[in-house]
Amino acid sequence: MPKVLPINSRLQKLLQKYSLQTKFEKQIKLLSENPGHPSLNLELLEPKIYGIYSIRINRKFRALLIFRKDKQVIEILNVTVHYR
């Protein structure tokens, strides 16, 4: 089961601003328990050599992350708006 590193204060403020804390925490729990869970919509972004993934927080927002140390540690890089 991968360990998720704590997020920085900038991301915490962003989650609070858009009232995403509860949904974010739920998705992060799912990610740490089962990275392949369908509701995460885990996706490797282009260019793939950078190893940056995206997971769904809700219909509008995505979290960008990387897997470190042979996928045993997850670092959340950013929370972004996902345009369709």
N, C-alpha and C positions, 0 to 999 in steps of 0.2 A: 504494500500500500504506500503510494508516494506521500511525502510530507510537503505541505504547502507553506512557503515562507510568509511571514506577516507582510501586509501591504504598507506602503509608505503613507505619510500624512496627507500628501496631495491626493492620492487615490481615495483615502478615507473621506476627505472633504467632498470630492466629486460624487461618491456614492451617497453621501448625506444630501447633497444638493438636489439630486434627482430621485431621492427616496428609494434607493436600490439596495440598501444594506441587507435586508432580509433575503431578497432574491439572490443576491451575490453570495451570501453565506450558504444558502441552500445548494447553489450550483457548485461552490467550492467543495462542500462536503461530498456531493456526488462525484466530483472529479477525483478527490482523494480516495474514495471507496471503489470507484469503477470508472476510469477514464473513457471507457467505451460506451457509457450510458447514452441512449438515444437522445434524451432531452438536452444534452450538452451541445450536440451538433459540433463536436470537436473537428477542427479542420486545419490542416497544415497550409499555411499561406505561402504565396509566391513572393520572392524566389525561395524555393524549398531549402536551399543550402544554409539559410539563416536559422532554420529550425523554430520559427515563430508560429505558434498555434493560436487559434481563436476558439472561444466557447461562447455559447449564447447565455446571456443573463436574462434577457426578455426579448420581445420582438424588435425593440429599437437598439438595445445596447449589447455590445460584445466585450469580452475581456481578452486581452492579448497576453500570452504567456509563453514561457519556454520550460522545457524539461532539462534538468541538470543532473549530473552524476548518474548516468545510465538510467534516466527516468525515475530516480528515487526522490528527487527534489523538484518541486514546481515553484517557479517564480512568476508572479503576476507583474507584467510590465506596464499595462495601461488598460483603461476602460474607454471604449470609443463608441461613437454612434455608427450604426450599421445602416447604410443606405441601400435600398433595393432598387 
